Structures are given as C-alpha cells and as structure tokens.
Amino acid sequence: MSTRIAVAGVHGHGATHVRDARQYGDLVAIADPRPPADIDVPVYPSLDELLAATEVDVVVICTPIQTHVPLAEMALRAGADILLEKPPTASMAEFEYLSKVIEETGRACQVGFQAQASAATLQLARLVADGGLGELRGISATGKWLRKAGYFDRAPWAGRRTLNGVAVVDGAVTNPLAHSAAAALLLDGSTGVDDIRSVETDLFRANDIESDDTSTVRITTTRGTSILIAVTLCAAEQSEPAVIVHGSEGRAVLNYTTDTLELPGGTQTLGRASLLENLIQHRADSAVPLYCSFAASGGFTRVVEAIRLADEPAVIPDACVQWEGDGAERHAIVHDVESWIDRAADELALFSEISAPWTKA
C-alpha cells in the first residue's frame, strides 16, 4: 500500500518535496495559504484543516522556521510521521519540547539535512572515524554565497532574529548555510546535544537585517575537535560551500551540494539518497535507521541556541562594503571576504582573531 503523503509549504524548496512525494508515495493533499497553480490534489489553507479532512501517513513540513514546532506537534499528534525542514527548531527549549512530543507519540521525525544522506558525506565520516586522515586537527566549513535584496524581502521572517516575540534565528549560519555546520558535526561524530562542549560566535551583517550575513562560529566538541564555520551571503559571486577535514596525514574536502569528495588520492562524485524515501523505509521497518533523526540535530541546535543568545550582529562598516544592483537585485559585497573566509578556515580562527577589517572598531 502506497504511503499517503501531505506537504505543508509548497513554494520555493517546498516544490521539491511535492515532486518527491509523487515519486516515493501518494501525494494526497497540500497545505499552503497561497494555493499553487496546476495542482491536482486538494489544497487546504492550513495544516489543521488538512489533517481534519484527510488521512495521511507522512507530513512534510517546509514552512517558516517559527512555525516548525507547532506544525510538527500537530502532525505527530495526528498519528503521522514527519519530514521537518531545517533548522528544525529555533531554540533549545523548542528542541526539548518537540523531543518530548516525539517520545510521547512514538512517531518518527526526519530532519531535512539532505547532506546527511549523501554517500560522499557518509564515506568521509567513515574515513575520519577510521583514522584514514591521521590525527584529526580540526574541521572547517566555508560558504561564499550571494543573496540579493529580494531574498531578504521574500517573507516577513527572512533575516529576522525574532518575529512577534517568537525566535526565528534566520542567519547565514543557521539557515541558508546550515548544512555546513550540520555536515561538519556529522563528520566528527558529534551530532547530539551532549556532544557539544562550547560554541563561540563572531557575527556580522552588511545588509539591513537583524540576523548575521557574514560570520564565523567555532564549535568545540566533547571529543576535543575544533569546528570552524566561516560563511557569508555577501560574496562577489556564489561558489560551492565546502567542509574541510584537516588531518595529520592530509586533508579532505566535501562539496555537499554536488556530493563531491576530494581526497588525497583523487576526487570522486557520489550519489545521494532521498530523506523522504528513507523515512518511508523506516516506517516499514524500524531497523532501517533514519539519515537524520530529530535527536541527531541536537548538536546543530546547540549552535542555533548560541547564535540566538549572542549579541546582535555587528554592522560591517561602509568602507568594507560595495553595493551593486538596484531594487530586488541590490546586494552587498564585503571586500575580499572570500580570502578572509579561507584564512579563518585554514587557521580554525574567528574573524576577530585574524583581524578581518570589518572587526575593527
């Protein structure tokens, strides 16, 4: 019998979930206040109306960050398993609350960190665990993206730390480049809440937003590993993000958006499994592990919490920023940010520790 799937939030990345639902199960309904065009299944303005009218096995939740927990709880208590987009929660309090709901209902929650289902990520994780790169000296992640004004104007919650008193934490580290931190934690085998010893934040912004758009964050795991995240949404041009493992016998580079793995012996591109298909398989046989269970997003949520509690991002001085384009195309370019990101990643150091120009008062 085919798995009955509903998707909540179908615009943007949600469209991918609609296609996957058709491929791996039976898409029976959609919940979205903005009905999509040319859809052949019932559309409801809210998830509660959908669940009241339709029997579903799996709900995919691809909605604004601040709605994740209430919608996830609604679906779980209705008896559905869920695929919850990242970041799954905006605070540790929300994480702990939803953990209890998952335990109470006995349902499954897969988190939408697609890179965790990449054969390249998993192969590198095994290599690190087996000591294939020698002694682990640290892990770094770089993200050099370009986001225009239209990106921040697309929704009321975009670029916000809070909205109407509710945590959102929509910054570069926690949302658009969240896969960087999550993949780095997976490579260290440090995905759980208790696997994180400390998180240091160094947050900046060039855009007129609340959240960070150019930042370094250093995570120290209980294994003693330093993980340095260096990212920006203000690059001169967009490039592929990378997670770099620094070992005493060489380094490896994971490009998780292309599933490419650069090892001392050569480069290979591997495949990627479907998180939704994996969830369906787990439903059929609980012995099949989820690629990214809710519990396995706990370490990442510790990073989200540190950023949520950190001081507001410092404004990058005008002298360090060049603006290009008009209207929705207008975007900031932080001078030479790519070189500073590379240096931070190589030295496992925060921007302020290497005296990046915008960190100087």
Secondary structure, 3 states (H helix, E strand, C coil): CCCEEEEECCCCCHHHHHHHHHHHCEEEEEECCCCCCCCCCCEECCHHHHHHHCCCCEEEECCCHHHHHHHHHHHHHCCCEEEECCCCCCCHHHHHHHHHHHHHHCCCEEECCHHHHEHHHHHHHHHHHCCCCCCEEEEEEEEECECCHHHHCCCCCCCCCEECCEECCCCCCCCCCHHHHHHHHHHCCCCCHHHEEEEEEEEEECCCCCCCCEEEEEEEECCCCEEEEEEECECCCCCCCEEEEEECCEEEEEECCCCEEEECCEEEECCECCHHHHHHHHHHCCCCCCCCECHHHHHHHHHHHHHHHCCCCEECCHHHEEEECCHHHCEEEECCHHHHHHHHHHHCCCHHHHCCHHHCC
